[in-house]
Amino acid sequence: MKPATAAKKLGIYLPATPAEFQDGIVTRAEFLALQSTPPEWLVELRRSGPHPRQVVAQKLGVSTSGLARAGAPDVLTTSEIKTLLETMPEWLVAERAVHAGVNEENSRIKTERAAKAEQRAAHESGGGRGR
């Protein structure tokens, strides 16, 4: 696979990886080895960053869209993320609230759909149609 794809699947920021990782092709075996026994550079990248947008958003408890709306950087280190969580700027409080609201709504919809599917299944198995 391409290095960009491997980096995305590993949750790391590609430009921060070693040149040999960026310039090569990652085989399935190499990828599995990186996952099972990560080299020191990968361990350090995951620990202190810089982290890609998806990871930054996850650690901050916001969506990637929320980062964009706030004009926040797409790439942050662990210490920068920690500072933001300690200071809780206004944009972060607002985006966390939006993200929580979206998650609640998605959960409500999922529960509602499951209940409707259960009712349909009960109706169909209960002989809803006469013979």
C-alpha positions in Angstrom: 0.0 0.0 0.0 1.0 3.6 -0.4 2.7 5.2 2.6 -0.2 7.7 2.9 -2.7 4.9 3.2 -0.5 3.0 5.8 0.0 6.2 7.8 -3.8 6.9 7.8 -4.5 3.3 9.0 -1.8 3.6 11.7 -3.2 7.0 12.8 0.1 8.9 12.3 1.0 12.0 10.5 2.9 11.0 7.3 5.3 14.0 7.1 6.6 13.1 10.6 7.6 9.6 9.6 11.1 8.6 8.5 12.0 9.1 4.9 12.3 5.4 4.2 8.7 5.0 5.2 7.5 8.0 3.1 9.4 6.9 0.0 8.6 3.2 -0.1 5.7 0.9 -0.5 4.3 -0.8 2.6 3.6 -4.5 2.0 0.8 -6.2 4.0 3.4 -8.1 6.0 5.3 -4.9 6.8 2.0 -3.2 7.8 1.1 -6.1 10.1 4.6 -6.0 11.6 4.2 -2.3 12.3 0.9 -2.9 14.1 2.1 -5.9 16.1 5.6 -4.8 17.0 5.9 -1.0 16.3 9.4 0.4 15.9 10.5 3.1 18.3 9.8 5.9 15.8 6.2 4.8 15.6 5.8 4.4 19.3 7.2 7.9 19.8 4.9 9.4 17.0 1.9 7.9 18.6 2.9 9.1 22.1 3.9 12.7 21.4 2.9 13.5 17.8 2.5 15.4 15.7 -0.9 13.8 15.3 -3.1 14.0 12.1 -6.4 15.8 12.1 -8.5 12.7 12.9 -6.5 11.9 16.0 -6.4 15.6 17.1 -10.2 15.7 16.8 -10.7 12.4 18.7 -8.4 13.5 21.5 -10.1 16.9 21.8 -13.6 15.3 21.7 -14.7 17.2 18.5 -15.3 16.4 14.9 -12.8 17.2 12.1 -15.4 19.6 10.8 -15.4 21.3 14.2 -11.6 21.8 14.0 -12.1 23.4 10.6 -14.9 25.7 11.8 -12.8 26.8 14.7 -9.8 27.5 12.5 -7.7 25.1 14.7 -4.6 23.6 13.3 -5.0 20.2 11.7 -1.8 18.9 13.2 -1.0 19.2 16.9 1.4 17.5 19.3 0.3 15.7 22.4 1.5 18.6 24.6 -0.4 21.1 22.5 -3.6 19.0 22.8 -3.1 18.8 26.5 -2.7 22.6 26.8 -6.0 23.1 24.8 -7.8 20.6 27.1 -6.4 22.4 30.2 -7.3 25.9 29.0 -10.5 24.9 27.2 -10.8 27.9 24.9 -14.3 29.0 24.0 -14.3 27.4 20.5 -13.3 24.0 22.1 -16.2 24.2 24.6 -18.6 25.1 21.8 -17.4 22.4 19.4 -17.4 19.7 22.2 -21.1 20.6 22.9 -21.9 20.4 19.2 -20.2 17.0 18.9 -21.9 15.7 22.0 -25.3 16.8 20.6 -24.6 15.1 17.3 -23.6 11.9 19.1 -26.7 12.0 21.2 -28.9 12.5 18.1 -27.2 9.6 16.3 -27.7 7.4 19.3 -31.4 8.3 19.5 -31.9 7.6 15.8 -30.1 4.3 16.1 -32.2 3.2 19.0 -35.4 4.3 17.3 -34.5 2.4 14.1 -33.7 -0.7 16.1 -37.0 -0.5 17.9 -38.9 -0.1 14.6 -37.0 -3.1 13.1 -37.9 -5.2 16.1 -41.5 -4.2 15.8 -41.5 -5.1 12.1 -39.8 -8.5 12.8 -42.4 -9.2 15.6 -45.2 -8.3 13.3 -44.0 -10.4 10.4 -43.2 -13.5 12.6 -46.5 -13.1 14.4 -48.5 -13.8 11.3 -49.4 -10.3 10.4 -50.9 -11.7 7.2 -53.8 -14.0 7.4 -53.9 -17.3 5.5 
